[in-house]
Amino acid sequence: MINTKRRNFIRFASVVFSMGALTLISGCGNNASSSSSLTSSSSQTSSSSVSSSSSVASSDSSSSSSVAAVEKSALVSAIAAANLNKESVVVSVDGTNVLPALKWVTAADKTNYANAIDTAQAVVDNITATQEQVDSAFVALESASLVFNNAKDYGTKTDAVVQTIDLGLAADFVVLAKTGVSTTGTTNITGNIGVSPAAASYITGFDLVADATNQFSLSTYVTGHLYASDYSDPTPAYLTTAIANMETALTTGNGLAPDATELYAGDLSGQTLPGGVYKWSNDILINSDVTLSGSATDTWIFQIAGKVTEAENMHVTLAGGALAKNIFWVVADTVAIGVGAHFEGNVLAQTDISMGTGSSINGRLLAQTAVTLDATTIVFPS
């Protein structure tokens, strides 16, 4: 009896134990399932975030591409051309004070054109401008250019007086300087050289050979004489007068009434200029060949408040019978002629003049400081 009860109890305990084990196992299974669900949910959330972030990046990229796609280069080029065009004419009331070879417009014509250019530039500077706005600005500027070009007319000046500059005794020299003249390389000069108040020791690179009179020296590089302030009489007085005449010539040249001011904004590259008096308040650039076209009686006087720079291998050329002796460059600052470049006319510089290697000039170099040469060819102007 007891054994029977004991067996029943054992069976009951086994059943209870089995049920507990199943419950525990089931619970573990549910926890694993829940963990799997959380992992899946986290993965989906992360994936969604990445997708969303990718979408935003794609949107930003698309927006950036849209801005970058606006093409402004044609408008930029048109503005550059318009600025050059604007400075290619003389401002006048009726053209009667403008040389027949030059074109003029009224001040109002030029102002209207300048405003159109400024409006176009504002579109270029606007980073949010649309392609439609850029295209419209281009069309508007082209229209303004057409109006401006139609307004241009040739001058009708009939009482033109040919103006020139008297060089006095400075005309006896192709190179005249106050502080010194130097050369390197095989320089070839036709004409006289002078320095004053500097002494002969400031003429360097010429291998000077004093004449028996000691009034001048000779050099294998020069077909002419070399003078210095410490040579024998009458050389010192002769040079003092020549230097004074050079200074007066520069002052006279700056005082002449101009026929045109600020033409081409000082960039003469590629231009052809008739005879006349031209004035600039800035530097002069020659980055491509310039032609001075006129007769043997025409004169060119360039009044320049800044520097003159001619790029290497560029040329100032003459046409129509123009003569180098009738051309005057009156310069307040330095004059730099580039390597292999060619120049024409009389250079009156308030400071120094430098000639690059292999450069040349038909004319004179008259400097109130120094002249530097390098295998330079100088020909006395005819």
TASULSUL-V196945 format. One record per helix or strand of 3 or more residues. SS is the DSSP state (helix for helix, strand for strand). FROM is the first residue (numbers start at 1). TO is the last residue. If there is no record, write none. Layout:
ss: {SS;SS}
from: {FROM;FROM}
to: {TO;TO}
//
This chain:
ss: {helix;helix;strand;helix;helix;helix;strand;strand;strand;strand;helix;strand;strand;helix;helix;strand;strand;strand;strand;strand;strand;helix;strand;strand;strand;strand;strand;strand;strand}
from: {2;73;103;107;131;168;173;180;188;192;200;217;222;235;263;276;284;290;300;308;315;324;327;335;342;353;360;370;377}
to: {68;86;105;125;151;172;177;184;190;195;202;219;228;255;266;280;286;293;304;310;319;326;331;337;349;355;367;374;379}
//
